[in-house]
């Protein structure tokens, strides 16, 4: 018995089916991942629109209530929330910009400059990443106290202007992307180390510095422990400390606390909407070049 061979469109259709199946599964997994990431934010908003009784009922309530604007008004009237958000913007912005510049400078020095003890000093910087942050709180507080910076915003900004991880990140990125030939050519043209960094190195590693600055910004915005230790006056509160001030020691109003948390999250969401593409591009650039 003769069998007819399938036509070309039929063979193409059979080949296309596994590809389409994989594509649909990929889309399904991506949608599931998005839902997992977005649901906590949605749940925060739901609780921010209800009272404590509705927030703790079983089965849990998944539909937002109509109490959000009332609770938001209580947030602004209970604590100086707007001033706290402005303080957080100032602190996080200064730390993000400082880490992008200072860690790039240190990374350039460790990667492309020769000086005595360079490798030993870099090893010490890397080893400091293994030290828990809590161990440095007491000596850091003593230094801040000696400087007279307790209950000031510079007590938050100055210690965060550079980080061991940021120096390591920028050193590795500069070492892998900036060739020694480019630096030698710049020196032949009469450029010193300062000009080489600003006009040659930094434009090349700017995406990595941007990612580092953004991570520093987010970390500073979410920081609670150190501001809680060093800040005393309500006018110096950051957003996270203001949220803590909304909670009574005996009775916690979940709706009020979640309303403050949701309002404090909005600036980060707006930031990611505007710089999300640059963040992904910077991470991918570092991944491929590293």
C-alpha positions as a printed Julia matrix, in Angstrom:
290×3 Matrix{Float64}:
   0.0    0.0    0.0
   1.33   3.39  -0.99
   1.48   6.12   1.58
   1.28   9.69   0.5
   3.86  11.96   2.08
   2.42  14.9    4.02
   2.5   18.15   2.21
   4.87  20.95   3.2
   2.22  23.03   5.04
   1.21  19.95   7.05
   4.81  19.25   8.1
   5.26  22.91   9.05
   2.08  22.78  11.12
   3.31  19.71  13.02
   6.64  21.38  13.74
   4.91  24.53  14.88
   2.7   22.79  17.46
   5.47  21.98  20.02
   6.84  25.5   19.64
   3.43  27.03  20.25
   2.88  24.72  23.23
   6.16  25.85  24.79
   5.28  29.46  24.07
   1.9   29.16  25.79
   3.45  27.48  28.84
   6.04  30.25  28.96
   3.33  32.89  28.9
   1.37  31.04  31.59
   4.41  30.85  33.88
   5.19  34.54  33.3
   1.6   35.51  34.14
   1.78  33.37  37.29
   5.06  35.03  38.3
   3.53  38.48  37.77
   0.53  37.57  39.9
   2.77  36.26  42.68
   4.78  39.51  42.63
   1.8   41.87  42.37
  -0.54  40.15  44.84
   1.25  41.36  48.03
   0.93  44.95  46.81
  -2.74  44.39  45.98
  -3.33  42.8   49.37
  -1.64  45.79  51.03
  -4.07  48.09  49.2
  -7.06  45.93  50.2
  -6.09  46.07  53.88
  -5.43  49.81  53.53
  -9.09  50.3   52.58
 -10.6   48.38  55.52
 -10.47  48.24  59.29
  -8.64  45.66  61.4
 -11.71  43.41  61.79
 -12.26  43.17  58.05
  -8.55  42.64  57.43
  -8.39  39.64  59.77
 -11.65  37.95  58.82
 -11.69  34.42  57.41
 -11.97  33.76  54.54
  -9.89  36.83  53.75
 -11.46  39.73  51.96
 -10.1   40.24  48.44
 -12.21  43.22  47.36
 -11.04  46.75  48.32
 -13.22  48.73  50.69
 -14.15  52.4   50.63
 -12.07  53.57  53.59
  -8.77  54.38  51.87
  -9.04  58.18  51.7
 -10.2   58.37  55.32
  -7.24  56.27  56.48
  -4.84  58.22  54.26
  -6.04  61.42  55.88
  -5.41  59.89  59.31
  -1.88  58.97  58.23
  -1.06  62.58  57.36
  -2.72  63.94  60.5
  -1.22  61.43  62.94
   2.43  61.79  61.93
   4.33  64.31  59.73
   4.14  61.82  56.87
   4.77  64.24  54.0
   7.92  65.55  55.71
   9.01  61.97  56.36
   8.62  61.09  52.68
  10.62  64.17  51.69
  13.33  63.15  54.17
  13.42  59.67  52.65
  13.68  61.14  49.16
  16.62  63.3   50.24
  18.43  60.51  52.09
  17.83  57.83  49.46
  18.72  60.17  46.59
  21.97  61.27  48.23
  22.96  57.69  49.03
  22.1   56.44  45.54
  24.08  59.19  43.83
  26.95  58.85  46.29
  27.28  55.12  45.78
  27.15  55.47  42.0
  30.05  57.98  42.02
  32.2   57.0   45.0
  32.02  53.25  44.42
  32.89  53.85  40.77
  35.93  55.88  41.83
  37.06  53.18  44.26
  36.37  50.43  41.74
  38.42  52.25  39.1
  41.32  52.61  41.54
  41.26  48.92  42.47
  40.88  47.77  38.86
  43.21  50.04  36.88
  45.6   51.87  39.22
  48.78  50.55  40.8
  49.52  51.42  44.43
  51.09  49.59  47.4
  48.76  47.18  49.17
  46.07  47.35  46.49
  45.18  43.64  46.54
  45.33  43.43  50.34
  43.07  46.44  50.75
  40.6   45.07  48.2
  40.56  41.74  50.05
  39.71  43.59  53.28
  36.88  45.4   51.49
  35.49  42.1   50.21
  35.77  40.46  53.64
  33.71  43.24  55.2
  30.74  41.97  53.19
  30.72  38.88  55.43
  30.27  40.97  58.59
  26.61  41.32  59.67
  25.38  44.89  59.55
  24.13  44.69  63.13
  27.68  44.23  64.44
  28.64  47.68  63.15
  25.7   49.49  64.73
  27.33  50.2   68.11
  30.7   51.53  66.84
  28.91  53.44  64.09
  26.57  55.03  66.63
  29.53  56.0   68.84
  31.22  57.72  65.89
  28.01  59.53  64.95
  27.57  60.61  68.57
  31.13  61.98  68.75
  30.47  64.0   65.59
  27.26  65.4   67.07
  25.12  63.94  64.29
  22.57  62.05  66.37
  19.04  62.92  65.24
  20.24  64.43  61.95
  19.84  63.3   58.36
  23.6   63.32  57.72
  23.81  60.45  60.21
  21.85  58.45  57.64
  23.5   59.79  54.49
  27.24  59.74  55.25
  27.57  56.07  56.34
  25.69  54.95  53.23
  27.62  56.92  50.6
  29.8   53.89  49.82
  29.46  50.16  50.33
  31.73  47.14  50.08
  29.38  45.47  47.61
  29.26  48.6   45.47
  33.05  48.81  45.33
  33.28  45.12  44.45
  30.54  45.46  41.79
  32.17  48.43  40.08
  35.7   46.99  40.33
  34.62  43.8   38.58
  32.67  45.7   35.94
  35.49  48.13  35.18
  38.07  45.34  35.05
  35.99  43.44  32.48
  34.88  46.33  30.26
  37.71  48.88  30.26
  40.87  47.7   28.49
  44.34  48.83  29.52
  45.02  49.95  25.93
  42.32  52.62  26.17
  43.84  53.96  29.39
  47.34  53.96  27.92
  46.11  55.85  24.86
  44.48  58.45  27.12
  47.7   58.86  29.11
  49.67  59.34  25.89
  47.24  62.14  25.03
  48.15  63.8   28.33
  45.13  62.85  30.45
  45.65  62.3   34.17
  43.83  59.66  36.24
  41.0   62.05  37.13
  40.25  62.91  33.51
  40.59  59.28  32.46
  37.95  58.29  34.99
  35.42  61.0   34.11
  35.9   61.13  30.33
  36.87  57.53  29.52
  35.94  55.06  32.26
  32.72  56.47  33.69
  30.86  56.83  30.36
  31.6   53.16  29.65
  30.46  51.86  33.04
  27.58  54.31  33.49
  24.88  51.58  33.13
  26.44  49.55  35.95
  26.81  52.68  38.1
  23.15  53.52  37.45
  22.04  50.06  38.59
  24.21  50.34  41.71
  22.8   53.79  42.5
  19.25  52.52  42.08
  19.9   49.57  44.38
  21.41  51.96  46.92
  18.36  54.21  46.6
  15.93  51.35  47.21
  17.97  49.99  50.12
  18.12  53.41  51.78
  14.41  53.98  51.21
  13.5   50.68  52.87
  16.03  50.95  55.7
  14.42  50.87  59.13
  16.88  49.7   61.78
  19.58  52.39  61.55
  17.13  55.33  61.25
  15.18  53.87  64.18
  18.37  53.9   66.28
  19.67  57.35  65.39
  16.56  59.5   64.8
  14.62  61.0   67.71
  12.58  63.99  66.46
   9.42  63.5   64.35
  10.54  66.19  61.88
  13.58  64.04  61.04
  11.67  60.77  60.59
  12.0   58.84  57.38
   8.98  57.14  55.82
   9.68  53.8   57.5
   9.96  55.36  60.97
   6.76  57.32  60.35
   4.97  54.05  59.55
   6.28  52.6   62.82
   4.96  55.68  64.65
   1.47  54.9   63.31
   1.37  51.69  65.33
   0.25  51.91  68.92
   2.2   49.72  71.34
  -0.94  47.94  72.52
  -3.32  48.07  69.61
  -2.2   48.02  65.98
  -4.62  49.45  63.42
  -3.78  47.3   60.4
  -5.72  49.51  58.02
  -3.87  52.63  59.16
  -0.47  50.91  59.08
  -1.08  49.4   55.65
  -2.34  52.73  54.33
   0.95  54.33  55.36
   2.91  51.43  53.88
   1.05  51.7   50.58
   1.61  55.46  50.41
   5.32  54.92  51.13
   5.51  52.38  48.3
   4.12  54.73  45.65
   7.41  56.67  45.09
   9.26  53.4   44.44
   6.59  52.29  41.97
   6.79  55.62  40.13
  10.58  55.38  40.08
  10.51  51.88  38.61
   7.99  52.91  35.94
  10.38  55.6   34.7
  13.7   53.78  35.06
  12.68  50.13  34.76
  14.04  49.76  31.23
  17.39  51.3   32.17
  17.58  49.05  35.21
  17.06  45.89  33.15
  19.47  47.14  30.48
  22.14  47.85  33.08
  21.76  44.43  34.7
  21.89  42.64  31.34
  24.88  44.72  30.27
  26.75  43.7   33.38
  25.69  40.06  33.02
  26.94  39.73  29.43
  30.17  41.65  29.96
  30.92  40.13  33.36
